[in-house]
Amino acid sequence: MTDFAQMVPMASITPFNVGLASASEATMISALGRPVPPIDASGCHNAQASPAVAPLLRRAQIGSVVMYGLGPAVESLTQILQQAFVAAPALEEVLESDGMLCVRLQRPTSGAATSRLSNHGWGTAIDLKLKGLAPPAATGATIPYFIGFLVPFFNKAGWYSGVAFHDDMHFEVADQTIHAWAAAGRFKAPAR
């Protein structure tokens, strides 16, 4: 685990998030509806998930990474992690999730209050950490090696890295990918 926890210069993974943007609140509401108010930044209010999101929630696990979020995001995340674990098998033993679905307001690493909804609220974001260690947040000009290792896998699959806004542990389905998935009909509830 020491190698994965080692801090490396952020510059060692540039460029990253090329052609990708953080999914905007407007995109998320347009594609997946608005969570049921009231929403605040404390805890997770998952019972208040958007009515469009609730029937699409899925659970999966790969290694120690437990995923509970929007079905297309869970499917994509499973593929990303499978590829990463083939490239670095030891990572599968130490990587775990610090949460996916969490209906709440954003909690910027700057500590500033916000009224914007977190993309965790639609189950399209995940926070990752190493077993036994705190999740990495704002680490400045350096990032944990495991985050730098994972960024290309996530970017290739259309996920945006939170390294760009100093939330190292955070990965989310990019704005462009949300639009593409919506256009492809991936957010339709399964027939009953």
N, C-alpha and C positions, 0 to 999 in steps of 0.2 A: 504494500500500500504506500510505502514511503515514496516510491517513484511517482505514483499517480498524484500524491499530495504535494509534491515539489512545486514551488512557485517558479513560473517562467515569465519572461517579458511578454506583455500583450502584443508587442510588435512581432513576436515570433509566429503569430497566427494570422497576420494581415496578409492580404485583404480578407475580410470576412463580411458576411451579410450582403455581398455584392448582388444588386438587383432585387433585394428584399427589404421590406419595411415592416416595422412593428404593426400588427393589426390594429387599426383605429377602432375606437368605440362605435363610430358610425357604421363601419363595415360589419362589426360583430352584431350590432342590433339589427341591421338590415338583413343579414344572412340568417341569424339565429334567434332574433327576438330579444326583448329586454327582461332581465331577471325581475322577479316580483319584489317591489319595494315594501318596506324600507330596507336599505342596504347600508352597512357601515364598514369600517376597516377592521373591526375586531372579529376574530374567529371566522368560521365558515358557515354560511347560511344556505347550505345546499338544498334544503327543502324549498328555497326560493328561486331555484334554477328556472330559467325561461321555460314556458310550456313547450316550446319547439325543441329544447335541448333534452328535457327529461326522458322522452322515449328513445333517445339516441345514445344514452349513457351505456358504457360497456366497461367491464372489468377484465384485466388480463395481468399476467405476471411473466416476466422473463428474468431468470436469475433472482436476485433480491429486489428488483425494481417492480413495485406494485403500481399498476396504472388503473385509475378509475376516472374516465372522462368521456368526451364525445367520441363515438364509435370510429369515425374516420381518423381522428387524431390518435386513438389507441392503436389502430391498425398500422398507421404510418410509423408511430413510435416503436412498435414491435419490430418492424422491418429495419429501422435505423439501428436499434440496439443489437439485433442479430448480426448486422454487418459489422458494427463496432466490436462485438465480442469475438467474431471470427478474426479480426485484425489484432485484437489484444485480449486473448482468452482470460488472462488474470483479472481483467477489469470486471468481468461478470461476477467474480467472487466478492468484490468490494463496493460496487456501485449500488446505490439505492435511491428511491424517490423520497423527496421531502414534501410531496403533495402534487396533485394535479387539479381535480375539481375543487374549487373553493370560491363560493359566491361571496364576494366582498368588494370593497373599493380597493384601488391600488394603494400600496404602501411603499412609496418611493424610498430608495436607500438614502436620500438626502434628509429624510425625516419630515419633509414638507407635507402639509395636509392637502388632500385632493378630493374632488367629488367624482373623479373618473372611475369607471368600473374596471376591475382587473380582468385580464383575459383568462385567468384561472376560473372566472365565473361561468364560462361557457365550456370548461373542460378541454381547452385547446392549448394549455400551457402546462409545463412540468418543471419542478425544481429538483435538481439532482445533487447528491452529496456522496461522500465516501463513508462507509460504515465506521461508526465510532468518532466521527469528526463533525463539527458544526457545518451547516451548509455555507458555502462561500458567498458572500454578498459583494460589497464594494471593496475590492482589493487593490485599487489604484492602478498603477502601471504594470502590475504583475497579475497573473491569474494561475490557478492550480493547473498542473499539467493535464489532468484528466479532462478539464473543461476545454482546454486548447485542443486536445486530441479529438474530442467529440464534435466540436464546432463544424468541421468540414462535412461530417456525416449528416448533421442536422441541416446545414445550409443546402446541401445537394438535394435533400428531400423537401425543400421549401419551408424550412423552419428558420426563424430569426433568433439569434443569440442575444440574451440580455447583457452580455459583456459590453455591448454598445451603450447601454445606459447604466453601467456599473452595478448590475445585478447578475453576478457571474453564474450562479446556480440555475438561472432561468432560461428556458427555451420555450418558444411559442410558435404556433403555426403562423406563418407570415401573412400579411394583408393580401398579397398576390395569390397565395395558395388558398386562402379562404374564398376569394372571388372565383378561382378556378373550380374548387370543390362545389361551390353553390351552383355554378353554371352547369356542372356535370350532374346535378341532382343528388349529390351525396348527403344532403341534409334532409332528405325526405324520410318521414317516419315509416318503419316497416309496416306492411299491410297486416291487418289482424285477421 
